[in-house]
Amino acid sequence: MFVAIERPKLLIKPPGLADPQDAPLPGGGYVTIRRYMAQGLCLGQGFLQGYMLSEGFSNINNGSTNWPLNAEGLALSSTSNLWADTISAQVGNFCGPTQNQTCDPAPTVPGNPPSITVRQSASQVWQIGSTNPGDGIVVQRNTLQRFIDHGDHANIMSPTN
């Protein structure tokens, strides 16, 4: 007899779903959804579900924007094997250091073709096992990129070791 404990290993894009998915926000701006599924060390056991997940940021480069970066943490307990990172930029008066200034430049609805100029970027790490940034098993590192009309993940490393 032996006991196997499943451990998170990597994130993958779910087959059959459009990714990324961009949509306009009411009032101006955009939301981009990047979907992932977590796979464990025991590849034959299917995808993990019912886990805690957190994100963390470092090396934040605001470029020429005053856009806020969403707070770290992402207190999420996945009840299925599918989850998503929601990257958004909205038009309004909630930017700048006091988060009461007009967002500059004003984000736009998704473009066709999409913009290629990065307006804001940050190193992003995803961990499974806790909702506290810095705790848990690292399953992905990437660069979060926000453009004037969409968001994206670049330089994706999963697994990270």
N, C-alpha and C positions, 0 to 999 in steps of 0.2 A: 504494500500500500504506500502511496505517496500523496502529498498534498501540494497542489500548485496554486500559487497566488498570482493572479493576473496583475500586471504592472503596465501603466500607460507607456507607449513608446513614441508614437508619431501621429500627426494629423494628416488626413488626406481630403481631397475634394470629392464630394459624393458624386457617384456616376449618375448621369441622366438629368442633372439639374443645371440650369444656366448659371454660370459663375464667371465674373461677378455680375450682379444684377443692379442696374442703376435706375433711379426713379426721381422725378421732380418732387420737391416739397411744396405744400401750399404756402403761398407768400413769397416763394423764391428760394433757390438753393437746391440741394440734392441729398439723396441718401443712397449709399452703395452697400449692398449686402454681399459678404464673402462667407460662403458656407463651408463647414468642415465636419468631419467625423473623426473620432479618436479610435486608434487601433492599438492593441496591446502587444506584449511580447509573444503571446500565444496566438499566432496568426490564424490558426484554425478555429478559434473560439468566437469569431465574429467581432463586431464592433462593441466598444465599451458604452455603457449607459449608466445613468444615475450617479454621476460624478460631479465634484465641485471644480470650478474653473476660475482662473484669474488671469488678468493681463497686467503688464507693467511697462512703463515707458522710460527711456533714457535718451540722451543725445538729441534733445528736442531742438529743431531748427525751424523757427517761425518765418524765415525768409522775410518777405515784405508784407506779411499779414499781421493782424492783431487778433486772429481767430483763436478761441479757446480750444484746448485739447481736452477731450472728455476725461473725466477722473479715472484714475486707476482702480482696479479692484474687480469690477464686473462680477458682483455677487450672483453667480449663476449656478444652479444645480440642474444639470441636464437630466431631464426625465426620459429623453429618447437618445438615440445615438447621433442626432443631428443638432448642430448649433450654428450660430452665425455671428460674425463681427459686423456691426452696423457702423459705417463710417459716414458722417454727415457734416454738412456745412450749410448754415441757414442764414438768410437775410434777417437782420434785426439789430436791436440795440442791446446786445449782451456780449460784446467783445471787449478786448483791451484788458489791462491788468485789474480793473475794478468791475469788469463784465457789465458795464452799462454804456459802452460806446458803440457807435455804428460800426458794423463789421466792414473792414476795408482790406482788400477789395471785396465788393459784394459777390458772394458765390452766385453762380447761375444754374439753371436747369441743365441736365445732361446734354452734352453737345454731340453732334454727328458731323465730322469725326470728333472724338474726345480730345480735350486739350492735352498737350505733352509737356507743359511747363509745371513743374512741381512748385506749389505755393507753401507747403508745410510738410515736414517729415520728422519722424522719430523712430528710434530703435524700439521694437516691441517684442516682448517675450510672453509666451503663453504657458501656463502651468496648470497641471491637473492635481487635485488632491486638497485644495484649499481655496477660499475666496480672498485670502490675504495676499497682496502682491509680495513676491519674494519667497513665498512658501509653496511647496508642492514640487512635482516632478516636471521639469522643463520638457515640453514636447514640440515646441516650435519657436524659432526666432525669425523675425522678418523686419522689413522697414515699412512702417505705415506711411503712405503718401497721400496727401490731399492736394488735388488740383482745383482749379476754379469751378469745374463742372462734374467732378467725380472723385472717388477715392480708390485706393488700391493697396495691395500688399506686394512688395518687391523683395528680392534677395531672400526668398523663403528657404529656410533650413529646417527640415524635419525628416528624420530625427536630428537632434542637435549634437549627438556624439557618435 
